[in-house]
Amino acid sequence: MVNDSHKLIMKNPAARYRLSKLSHPLMGGDEGEGEKSYKFTPTLTLPHQEGGIKWRLPWSQLSNGNLTFFSSIFILFIFFLFVTLSCEKKGEKVTTGEKKLKVITTLFPLYDMAKNIGDDKAEVSLLLPPGVEAHSFEPKPSDIVKINEADIFVYTGKFMEPWAEDVIKGAVNKNLIVVDASRGTKMIVGVFHDLDEPAGSLDPHIWLDFDNAKIMVKNIVQAFEFKDSADANFYEQKANDYSTKLTELDTSYKKGLATCKSKEIVYGGHYAFGYLAKRYGLKYLAAQGVSPDAEPTANDLVKLVEQVKKGKIKYIFYEELTSPKIAETIAGETSTKLLLLNAAHNVSRDQLDQGFSFFDILKRDLDNLEVGLECR
């Protein structure tokens, strides 16, 4: 299933400040639609803090003496403040190549991609705190402020970050470029399902298919090139370099997993490796659903234990940044050993400080898969 329902979006200020469009807004990196310009209607809209009630003051009240002098001066001050903020260059771009782009990303794979594409021309931040499990993350008010202060906001898609769409709708930064990195990727249905994740639910771990990862890189670099056209060639080359590394990693996986004694991954964590297993012809059994919050039943664990014994499996894989308790339980019942298999949602503080990359994680995963599946 190709995810083509989301466009790269630039926030339109008209809905927030009662602006009337004089020309069409530029959408999603599309070119050739021209600059945007807006004019104020004769109604002053004061947005309430936290996005609540708005007060509207008819323009006539400013001229017919119904307000006190102090109130008139205050209202005029607020009015001209909004005029100043709203009449900056519409769809403002960085064209001089001097100002660093400010980029906010939600997950580590996106952070690594954006950081490599932007290099020293961008200030890239990871919204997800180091060491935090990605599926349970909810943004704080300070995180929403960071997003509104950015030039570019990159998220994986509504299936991975269901909170993102509300944040995007509430954004007040009219020049913010929003990148849904899943746009154009081929999504698969999660095999594991339960009451919280019914059959047919899509698997959001798209970056573990390296063809999808290349599409994500393309989506991100388009935003960089739109925002900083002067350095477009620089960003394009960096994106190509990253995609080349993804191709090399894919080749390593194909070669490394081609001659394994076992083709079965038993994972004592949530269903995160469906894309990787499908791509390399592996069988994948997970103790939990797409989200780590989907707790396995006793019957689920009994079936996994039976499968491990039947398949004479020697290693159980456990996931990063969560308790390995489930994997340890299965290993204890089957006298098997444990190996880490990291889905790269996030990294620890130490790994982030050490400059750990997406490729570092996936290369270690390949090493562990070669051991756990007894590859020759």
PLY file of the C-alpha trace (Angstrom):
ply
format ascii 1.0
element vertex 376
property float x
property float y
property float z
element edge 375
property int vertex1
property int vertex2
end_header
0.00 0.00 0.00
1.51 3.29 -1.10
0.96 6.15 1.30
0.20 9.11 -0.96
-2.44 10.82 1.16
-0.17 13.39 2.77
1.54 16.39 1.24
4.37 18.46 2.53
2.47 21.44 3.93
3.21 25.10 4.54
0.96 26.60 7.18
-1.53 29.12 5.83
-1.88 32.13 8.14
-5.22 33.22 6.71
-7.24 30.91 8.93
-5.54 32.17 12.06
-5.47 35.94 11.61
-8.47 36.63 9.40
-6.34 37.30 6.35
-7.72 37.37 2.84
-5.57 35.61 0.25
-4.58 37.62 -2.82
-2.76 34.69 -4.40
-2.63 30.93 -3.85
-0.37 29.63 -1.06
2.61 27.51 -2.03
2.02 23.89 -1.06
4.31 21.01 -0.40
7.42 22.11 -2.22
5.50 22.55 -5.47
7.16 25.18 -7.60
5.91 27.79 -9.99
2.94 29.11 -8.03
4.59 32.43 -7.16
4.90 34.42 -3.98
2.09 34.74 -1.45
0.61 38.02 -0.28
-2.22 38.80 2.10
-4.29 41.75 3.25
-6.17 42.39 6.47
-9.93 42.51 6.58
-11.39 45.40 8.66
-11.73 43.13 11.69
-9.10 42.85 14.38
-8.75 39.29 15.72
-6.92 38.74 18.98
-6.15 35.05 19.50
-6.58 33.94 23.11
-3.60 32.22 24.71
-3.67 28.40 24.38
-5.80 28.71 21.23
-9.08 29.34 23.09
-11.62 32.17 22.69
-10.92 34.95 20.21
-12.09 38.56 20.65
-13.10 40.56 17.58
-13.33 44.35 17.68
-15.11 46.11 14.77
-12.88 48.71 13.18
-15.57 51.36 13.57
-15.17 51.28 17.34
-11.65 52.59 16.96
-12.89 55.73 15.23
-16.25 56.60 16.85
-14.97 57.37 20.35
-16.59 54.39 22.07
-13.25 53.36 23.55
-11.21 55.15 26.14
-7.96 56.74 25.02
-5.89 54.10 26.82
-7.88 51.22 25.36
-7.58 52.67 21.87
-3.82 53.03 22.18
-3.51 49.46 23.51
-5.64 47.98 20.75
-3.73 49.93 18.10
-0.45 48.67 19.54
-1.64 45.06 19.32
-2.98 45.67 15.82
0.29 47.07 14.49
2.19 44.25 16.21
0.17 41.71 14.24
0.62 43.75 11.07
4.38 43.69 11.57
4.47 39.95 12.21
2.11 39.07 9.40
3.53 41.29 6.68
6.97 39.75 6.65
8.01 38.03 3.44
5.33 35.50 2.69
6.58 31.91 2.49
9.92 33.28 3.65
12.89 31.39 2.24
16.53 31.37 3.23
18.20 32.44 0.01
21.56 33.81 1.12
22.99 30.51 2.30
24.10 32.25 5.53
21.32 31.48 8.00
21.14 27.92 9.32
17.87 26.12 8.82
16.16 25.16 12.07
14.78 21.63 11.77
12.77 19.62 14.31
12.40 15.85 13.85
10.31 13.37 15.83
12.25 10.10 15.63
15.90 9.15 15.43
15.92 7.89 11.80
14.48 11.24 10.68
17.00 13.10 12.85
19.89 11.16 11.33
18.64 11.74 7.78
18.03 15.47 8.28
21.32 15.97 10.10
23.27 14.36 7.28
21.39 16.28 4.59
21.77 19.63 6.35
25.29 19.06 7.67
26.72 22.43 8.84
23.97 24.42 7.12
21.20 23.25 9.45
20.49 23.05 13.15
18.67 19.71 13.53
17.00 18.70 16.80
15.39 15.46 17.97
12.05 16.14 19.67
12.00 12.70 21.29
14.16 12.85 24.45
17.09 10.40 24.40
16.24 7.08 26.01
12.46 7.56 25.76
10.33 4.88 24.09
8.83 6.45 20.96
5.31 4.97 20.96
4.45 6.35 24.40
5.79 9.86 23.70
3.45 12.86 23.95
4.78 16.38 23.26
4.95 18.91 26.09
3.95 22.56 25.63
7.65 23.41 25.30
7.94 20.90 22.44
5.07 22.59 20.61
6.86 25.93 21.02
9.99 24.39 19.47
7.98 23.18 16.49
6.47 26.65 15.99
9.92 28.23 16.08
11.34 25.88 13.44
11.73 26.31 9.69
10.99 22.64 9.03
9.13 20.01 11.06
9.61 16.37 10.01
7.48 13.51 11.33
7.05 9.89 10.26
3.30 9.97 9.65
-0.03 9.72 11.41
0.37 6.01 12.15
3.58 6.53 14.13
2.85 9.95 15.67
-0.94 10.28 15.96
-0.48 13.47 18.00
1.32 15.29 15.19
-1.72 16.26 13.13
-3.29 18.22 16.00
0.01 20.02 16.59
0.26 20.88 12.90
-3.30 22.20 12.76
-2.60 24.42 15.77
0.73 25.76 14.52
0.86 29.57 14.26
4.15 29.80 12.36
2.93 30.65 8.87
6.31 29.83 7.31
6.64 26.38 8.89
7.26 23.60 6.38
5.74 20.30 7.53
7.12 17.08 6.09
5.19 13.83 6.36
8.13 11.51 5.67
5.83 8.56 4.93
4.47 10.22 1.78
4.98 7.81 -1.13
6.29 4.90 0.96
4.92 1.36 0.64
3.25 0.41 3.90
2.40 -3.12 5.02
-0.20 -4.47 7.41
1.01 -5.58 10.82
0.65 -9.37 11.14
0.23 -9.28 14.92
-3.06 -7.74 16.06
-5.16 -7.51 19.22
-8.07 -5.48 20.63
-6.06 -2.25 20.56
-4.67 -2.91 17.07
-7.34 -4.61 14.96
-6.55 -6.70 11.91
-5.59 -4.45 9.00
-3.69 -1.90 11.09
-0.71 -0.52 9.17
2.83 -1.02 10.45
4.44 2.43 10.99
8.09 1.22 11.10
8.65 2.19 7.46
12.36 3.07 7.84
13.26 -0.62 8.26
12.63 -1.15 4.56
15.60 0.65 3.02
13.70 1.53 -0.17
11.19 3.33 2.04
14.08 5.01 3.85
15.29 6.41 0.52
11.83 7.86 -0.14
11.89 9.47 3.31
15.25 11.06 2.45
13.73 12.48 -0.77
10.79 13.95 1.12
13.12 15.64 3.60
15.57 17.05 1.05
12.72 18.65 -0.92
11.90 20.75 2.13
15.54 21.78 2.58
15.81 22.80 -1.07
12.60 24.81 -0.91
13.59 26.66 2.23
17.19 27.31 1.16
17.27 27.35 -2.62
20.77 28.85 -2.68
22.18 25.64 -1.23
19.91 23.22 -3.11
22.80 21.47 -4.87
24.57 20.96 -1.55
21.51 19.33 0.01
20.87 17.19 -3.06
24.42 15.81 -2.96
24.17 15.04 0.75
20.85 13.24 0.18
22.39 11.21 -2.65
25.31 10.26 -0.40
22.89 9.07 2.29
20.86 7.05 -0.21
24.05 5.43 -1.50
24.85 4.31 2.05
21.34 2.84 2.33
21.94 0.87 -0.87
25.23 -0.45 0.53
23.53 -1.41 3.80
20.79 -3.21 1.88
23.43 -5.15 -0.06
25.13 -6.15 3.21
21.84 -7.45 4.59
21.06 -9.46 1.44
24.51 -11.03 1.47
24.68 -11.59 5.24
21.24 -13.20 5.56
21.36 -15.30 2.40
22.86 -18.44 3.95
21.35 -18.68 7.43
20.54 -22.01 9.05
17.41 -20.49 10.61
15.04 -18.05 8.92
12.93 -17.37 11.99
13.19 -14.31 14.25
11.52 -14.68 17.66
11.26 -11.22 19.16
10.37 -10.61 22.79
9.15 -7.09 22.03
6.61 -5.22 19.93
6.02 -5.88 16.24
8.69 -3.60 14.76
10.60 -5.72 12.22
7.86 -6.68 9.78
9.39 -4.63 6.95
12.89 -6.00 7.47
11.66 -9.61 7.71
9.55 -9.25 4.55
12.40 -7.68 2.59
14.88 -10.48 3.38
12.54 -13.46 3.35
12.51 -14.10 7.09
9.75 -15.38 9.34
9.02 -13.00 12.19
7.23 -13.74 15.45
6.74 -10.96 18.03
5.38 -11.17 21.54
3.53 -7.84 21.27
1.65 -5.78 18.71
2.84 -2.73 16.77
2.88 -0.74 20.02
4.79 -1.85 23.14
1.61 -1.07 25.10
-0.05 -4.11 23.49
0.56 -6.67 26.23
0.89 -10.34 25.21
-1.53 -12.83 26.68
-0.46 -16.02 28.45
-1.62 -17.91 25.38
0.63 -15.75 23.15
3.67 -16.62 25.28
2.80 -20.33 25.35
2.66 -20.38 21.54
6.01 -18.60 21.25
7.64 -21.04 23.67
6.23 -23.98 21.71
7.50 -22.49 18.43
10.99 -21.94 19.83
11.20 -25.55 20.98
9.73 -26.90 17.74
12.09 -24.85 15.55
15.09 -25.58 17.77
15.75 -21.85 17.93
18.82 -20.88 19.95
18.40 -17.11 20.37
15.60 -14.80 21.45
15.87 -11.16 20.40
14.90 -8.29 22.69
14.22 -4.64 21.93
15.92 -1.40 22.87
14.96 1.09 25.59
12.31 -1.13 27.21
12.40 -3.88 29.79
13.56 -7.22 28.32
11.31 -9.06 30.78
9.20 -10.80 28.10
12.26 -11.96 26.15
13.87 -13.15 29.39
10.73 -15.14 30.24
10.74 -16.90 26.86
14.49 -17.55 27.09
14.10 -18.95 30.59
11.42 -21.39 29.42
13.43 -22.54 26.40
17.06 -22.40 27.61
17.95 -19.98 24.82
20.24 -16.94 24.77
19.39 -13.26 24.31
20.49 -10.84 21.58
19.54 -7.18 21.02
17.62 -6.19 17.90
17.26 -2.41 17.77
14.46 -0.89 15.66
16.18 2.54 15.81
13.19 4.53 17.06
15.50 6.34 19.44
18.93 6.21 21.10
20.27 6.68 24.60
21.85 9.94 25.76
25.32 8.40 25.59
24.75 7.16 22.03
23.48 10.56 20.93
26.49 12.29 22.50
28.84 9.82 20.81
27.38 10.58 17.40
25.73 7.20 16.95
24.11 6.92 13.51
21.19 5.04 11.96
23.78 2.97 10.08
25.64 2.09 13.30
22.41 0.66 14.74
21.46 -1.34 11.65
24.97 -2.75 11.19
24.93 -4.02 14.79
21.51 -5.53 14.12
22.93 -7.39 11.13
25.80 -8.71 13.23
23.35 -10.02 15.83
21.01 -11.50 13.21
23.92 -13.38 11.65
24.72 -14.86 15.08
21.12 -15.53 16.11
20.08 -17.10 12.79
23.35 -19.01 12.47
24.35 -17.49 9.16
27.46 -18.83 7.44
0 1
1 2
2 3
3 4
4 5
5 6
6 7
7 8
8 9
9 10
10 11
11 12
12 13
13 14
14 15
15 16
16 17
17 18
18 19
19 20
20 21
21 22
22 23
23 24
24 25
25 26
26 27
27 28
28 29
29 30
30 31
31 32
32 33
33 34
34 35
35 36
36 37
37 38
38 39
39 40
40 41
41 42
42 43
43 44
44 45
45 46
46 47
47 48
48 49
49 50
50 51
51 52
52 53
53 54
54 55
55 56
56 57
57 58
58 59
59 60
60 61
61 62
62 63
63 64
64 65
65 66
66 67
67 68
68 69
69 70
70 71
71 72
72 73
73 74
74 75
75 76
76 77
77 78
78 79
79 80
80 81
81 82
82 83
83 84
84 85
85 86
86 87
87 88
88 89
89 90
90 91
91 92
92 93
93 94
94 95
95 96
96 97
97 98
98 99
99 100
100 101
101 102
102 103
103 104
104 105
105 106
106 107
107 108
108 109
109 110
110 111
111 112
112 113
113 114
114 115
115 116
116 117
117 118
118 119
119 120
120 121
121 122
122 123
123 124
124 125
125 126
126 127
127 128
128 129
129 130
130 131
131 132
132 133
133 134
134 135
135 136
136 137
137 138
138 139
139 140
140 141
141 142
142 143
143 144
144 145
145 146
146 147
147 148
148 149
149 150
150 151
151 152
152 153
153 154
154 155
155 156
156 157
157 158
158 159
159 160
160 161
161 162
162 163
163 164
164 165
165 166
166 167
167 168
168 169
169 170
170 171
171 172
172 173
173 174
174 175
175 176
176 177
177 178
178 179
179 180
180 181
181 182
182 183
183 184
184 185
185 186
186 187
187 188
188 189
189 190
190 191
191 192
192 193
193 194
194 195
195 196
196 197
197 198
198 199
199 200
200 201
201 202
202 203
203 204
204 205
205 206
206 207
207 208
208 209
209 210
210 211
211 212
212 213
213 214
214 215
215 216
216 217
217 218
218 219
219 220
220 221
221 222
222 223
223 224
224 225
225 226
226 227
227 228
228 229
229 230
230 231
231 232
232 233
233 234
234 235
235 236
236 237
237 238
238 239
239 240
240 241
241 242
242 243
243 244
244 245
245 246
246 247
247 248
248 249
249 250
250 251
251 252
252 253
253 254
254 255
255 256
256 257
257 258
258 259
259 260
260 261
261 262
262 263
263 264
264 265
265 266
266 267
267 268
268 269
269 270
270 271
271 272
272 273
273 274
274 275
275 276
276 277
277 278
278 279
279 280
280 281
281 282
282 283
283 284
284 285
285 286
286 287
287 288
288 289
289 290
290 291
291 292
292 293
293 294
294 295
295 296
296 297
297 298
298 299
299 300
300 301
301 302
302 303
303 304
304 305
305 306
306 307
307 308
308 309
309 310
310 311
311 312
312 313
313 314
314 315
315 316
316 317
317 318
318 319
319 320
320 321
321 322
322 323
323 324
324 325
325 326
326 327
327 328
328 329
329 330
330 331
331 332
332 333
333 334
334 335
335 336
336 337
337 338
338 339
339 340
340 341
341 342
342 343
343 344
344 345
345 346
346 347
347 348
348 349
349 350
350 351
351 352
352 353
353 354
354 355
355 356
356 357
357 358
358 359
359 360
360 361
361 362
362 363
363 364
364 365
365 366
366 367
367 368
368 369
369 370
370 371
371 372
372 373
373 374
374 375
